[in-house]
């Protein structure tokens, strides 16, 4: 069986992205219902939802999350410090260079489902924040309606450590 052409896939994806840009969460919810049969009242978790999830995580697990994130953060800071902006004239009138500029926003997927993977929050959300990304939206799938508490804790702790940036933690379905 031959699947859809690359062109038709591209056209479909472009239409979905344009619709989401135009209608925001309403469109995301409709696509979630259409593709995943999942349509929560809100895709974003409230502060109360996040606090409740964190309260259900054992204290040792929270300590482990904080330790790992601090290690990842330190390493990411060293990586960032090793990247230098430069400009050089290789030929008269032909300047070449490199400038490291963080992107404005990042979407981070933290696998959930049967085998949640909170470490993905450490490696994606924490490093994005160190890189200077101002807005991070982290999502994890909910098997049924139950979100993985440790993943919620990891996403939240990664977004709130010493950063002024806007960050969101939310739910998704699938994968």
N, C-alpha and C positions, 0 to 999 in steps of 0.2 A: 504494500500500500504506500502510495506517495503522499507525503504531508503537504501542507500549504506551502506555497512558494515564499521565498525570503521577502519578496516585495509585498505580498499580502500580509505577512506577519508584521513587517515594518509599518505598513499602513494602519493595521489594527492597533498596534502598540502606540503609534503617534496619536491616534484618535482617543485612546484611553487616557494618555498623558494630558492631552489638551482638555479633555473633559474634566479631569481631576484638577487641573490648574484653574479652570473656570468655576467649578462648583465645590471644590475642596472636599471636606469630610463626607458631605452628602453623597458625592460621586463614589468615593472610596467605599462607603457603606453599601451602595448599590452593587458595585463590582464584587465586593466581598460576598454579598448574598448570591449574586449570579454565579460566581465561580466556585465558591466554597460553601454555600448554603449557611453562611454565618453573618448575622447582622445584629451586633450588640447595640444597645442604646447609645453608647459612646465608645469610640475607638481609643480615646485617651483615658488613662486611669486618673482618678481623683487623688488628691493628697491623702484622703482617708483610705482609699483602696491601697495605695502604696504603703502607708503606715501599717495597715492591717497585715499586708503580706510580709513586711519586714518583721513584725511582731511574731509571726509564725515560724520564722527561721531560727534554728538553734543558735545560741550565742557563739559557740565555737565556729559555726559556719560563717557567721557575720565577721568574726575576727579573721578567719581565713580569707574571706573576700577582701577585707581591708588590707591585709598583708600582701596578697597577690597584686591588688591594684596599686599599692604603693611601689612594689617592685617593677611592675609594668610602667608606671608613671616615671620612675627614676630612669629606667632604660630609654623610654621615649624622649625624655628631656635630654639625655646624652646624645641620642640620635639627632634630635633637632639642633642641638648645639654644634654638631659636626657638619651640618649643612651650611654653607656660606654662600651669600650672594656675591657675585663678582661680575666684572665686565673687563674685557680685554680687547685690544685692537690687534687682531691677527694680521691684518693688512691695512694699510692706510685708508681711512674712510669706511672700514667695515668692522664696527664694534660687535662683538659677540659676548654673550654673558648668560647668567643664570640668576633668577630671582625667585625665592621661595615665598609664595603667597598662599595662605590657607584658603580653602573654599569656604563659602558663607554657611553652607548647611550640608549635613550628612544624614543619611538614613542608615541605621544599623539594625541588622537582623540577628536576633539571638535565638538559635534553634531551641524549640521546646518539644511539644508532643510527648512521645513515649520516653525519649531520652533527652531531657533538657540539658543545655550546655551553657551554663552561666559564664564559663571562661570566655565565650565569644564577646560578652560585654566588656571584659577586661581588655581584650585585644582590639576591639573596634571603638567602643565609646571612650575608654580612657585615652587611647592614642589620638583619637580625633580631638579631644579636649586639649591635650598637650600641644598638638599641632596648631592650635589657635582657632579651630572651627567654633564659630559663635553659636550655632544652633544644631543640636543633635536630636534626632527623633529615633528612639530605640523601640523596636517592636519584637514581641515574642508570640508564637502561636499558643492558643489555648486548646488543649485536648478536651473536647466537650466545652464546658464553660470554665474549667479550672486552669488558672494561670500558674506557672511554676514560681513559687514564692522566692526561691533562691535567685532565680534569674531576675525577677522584679527588683530584689534587693541589690543585686550586682549592677543592674542598669541604673538604678537610682543613685547608688553610692558613687558610681563612675561619673555621673553627670553633675553631682553637687559638690565634689571636692574642690574647694578653693577656686571656683570659676564663677564669673559674673554672667555667663552665657545663659541663654534660654535653652532649655532642654525639655524633651517630652518623653514620657514612658507610656507605652500603650500595648494594646492587644492586637493580634492578627489571627488568622486561621490558616491552616494548610501546612505544607511541608512537614 
